[in-house]
Amino acid sequence: MSKTTKRPRTAGQPSKFRQAFVQETERVCEQEGFTDKLLAQHFKVSPRTIQNWMQAHPDFAQAVQEGKSRFDREVVEEHLLKRAKGYFMTKKLGDPTPSGSES
């Protein structure tokens, strides 16, 4: 039996990944709280492609991680603090803008 060496994949479609995606990814993860699934929809690829990009491009993976971390720190913690202080939102049917108040 002969040993076969694994060669880099050359078949298939070229990657849609662009270096510009790194900054855009960090921004949308931080400001909008994008998940991997939402990133996939944003870039019009599958969630598996997002995972592949994170494995193949460390700067992309870092942008995802940092953007999500900032979102969690700034947005989620703010909402948890408001909730702990008794903040609540009410929304009437047909009213597109919820009104918030603190008790």
C-alpha angles and dihedrals in degrees: 000000000000125000117238122210120221111245125200113270110261101162125088135039120332115255117270089212116124126184089236087068090073096069093037091051094051090049097049093043091051100041102031102027093237118191123209088265092053090046089054091052091046093053093036094240135111123273087246089059090055089053090048091050090051090053095045098040115044092187090057091049090049091050090052092048096046094045092050092045092052091048090051093048098045106031107024094043090049091053092046090051092050090049092050089052092051101262115158138174129220126196124187119211110267093019108114094194119065117214120221130202139174122231 
